[in-house]
Amino acid sequence: MTTQSADAINAPLVTPIQPAVVIPPDVNETAGRLGVAQQLPQVIDLTRQIFGSFSRVTVSEDPEFLGDDHIIFHVPAQGTIDEDLDKSEQWGRRLMEIIPRSPQVYLVIPEFPS
């Protein structure tokens, strides 16, 4: 039989609070137009899980194909090129679990310090 001390029983439940994410209006609009607005919070969580953070989220339109928009998560480079590529590949595989029909909607671009 195991027992718990009164301190362990009465200890407050601590829940980490993530900093609020401010998604620019053009990103929200693009996500809605692409039909992935509901998945955006999951992609934010995925990006944090793999990369720890991201510096910004932007929309990029392919100049050769009108309407070919992408939501881009800019992430800080953290390790070697190989390590960052491994994280990017892991991100892409797990993204397919969230948005299987549209693998080109989100891209991750490592940002290297200048």
C-alpha positions as MATLAB code, in Angstrom:
seq = 'MTTQSADAINAPLVTPIQPAVVIPPDVNETAGRLGVAQQLPQVIDLTRQIFGSFSRVTVSEDPEFLGDDHIIFHVPAQGTIDEDLDKSEQWGRRLMEIIPRSPQVYLVIPEFPS';
ca = [
       0.000    0.000    0.000;
       1.268    3.413   -0.842;
       0.392    6.634    0.846;
       0.644   10.212   -0.219;
       1.608   13.068    1.997;
      -0.902   15.804    2.617;
       1.353   18.164    0.637;
       1.154   15.975   -2.464;
      -2.620   15.691   -2.195;
      -3.164   19.410   -1.715;
      -0.515   20.587   -4.158;
      -1.949   22.996   -6.733;
      -2.286   21.792  -10.279;
       0.169   23.731  -12.424;
      -0.695   24.137  -16.077;
       1.865   25.805  -18.315;
       0.440   28.720  -20.237;
       1.689   29.249  -23.756;
       2.225   32.852  -24.821;
      -0.589   34.153  -26.953;
      -0.026   33.833  -30.640;
      -0.971   36.790  -32.740;
      -1.778   35.571  -36.212;
      -1.874   38.396  -38.755;
      -5.260   39.016  -40.392;
      -3.949   38.081  -43.859;
      -2.841   34.691  -42.514;
      -6.254   34.048  -40.946;
      -7.962   35.120  -44.184;
      -5.733   32.851  -46.277;
      -6.271   29.922  -43.895;
     -10.017   30.422  -44.214;
      -9.845   30.615  -48.002;
      -7.721   27.444  -48.125;
     -10.108   25.635  -45.783;
      -7.572   25.055  -43.020;
      -8.493   27.717  -40.453;
      -9.618   25.073  -37.945;
      -6.264   23.268  -38.213;
      -4.157   26.420  -37.716;
      -3.984   26.039  -33.882;
      -2.777   22.430  -34.295;
      -0.080   23.555  -36.721;
       1.013   26.243  -34.249;
       1.258   23.598  -31.512;
       3.148   21.241  -33.840;
       5.622   23.976  -34.737;
       6.245   24.727  -31.066;
       6.678   21.031  -30.246;
       9.332   20.490  -32.891;
      11.088   23.850  -33.102;
      10.314   25.337  -29.689;
       9.027   28.553  -31.233;
       8.619   30.510  -34.418;
       9.418   34.126  -35.123;
       6.504   34.979  -37.412;
       3.821   33.657  -39.732;
       3.385   35.128  -43.202;
       1.549   34.510  -46.459;
       3.472   34.038  -49.677;
       1.925   33.951  -53.132;
       3.667   32.194  -55.982;
       4.180   34.915  -58.614;
       3.880   32.402  -61.451;
       0.582   30.898  -60.301;
      -2.070   33.402  -59.275;
      -3.864   32.265  -56.131;
      -1.187   29.728  -55.153;
      -0.797   30.957  -51.588;
       1.222   29.398  -48.791;
       1.197   30.065  -45.068;
       4.792   30.142  -43.924;
       6.053   29.575  -40.399;
       9.461   31.203  -39.968;
      11.451   29.303  -37.348;
      14.837   30.057  -35.811;
      17.740   27.867  -36.908;
      18.850   25.961  -33.829;
      21.445   23.381  -34.713;
      23.387   22.110  -37.640;
      21.871   22.175  -41.102;
      21.295   18.406  -40.869;
      19.532   18.748  -37.501;
      17.306   21.530  -38.797;
      16.521   19.520  -41.943;
      15.590   16.518  -39.782;
      13.220   18.713  -37.757;
      11.741   20.119  -40.950;
      11.138   16.611  -42.313;
       9.544   15.537  -39.025;
       7.346   18.653  -39.119;
       6.258   17.836  -42.678;
       5.387   14.218  -41.834;
       3.372   15.211  -38.780;
       1.690   18.028  -40.706;
       0.299   15.401  -43.077;
      -1.517   13.879  -40.076;
      -3.171   17.237  -39.405;
      -3.864   18.295  -43.015;
      -3.502   15.181  -45.199;
      -5.109   16.623  -48.305;
      -2.969   19.728  -48.576;
       0.725   19.197  -47.839;
       1.774   22.450  -49.531;
      -0.350   24.758  -47.400;
       2.297   25.346  -44.740;
       6.035   25.572  -45.135;
       8.772   25.924  -42.533;
      11.691   28.191  -43.317;
      14.663   28.152  -40.911;
      15.934   31.669  -40.227;
      19.637   31.962  -39.581;
      20.910   34.798  -37.393;
      22.574   37.572  -39.320;
];
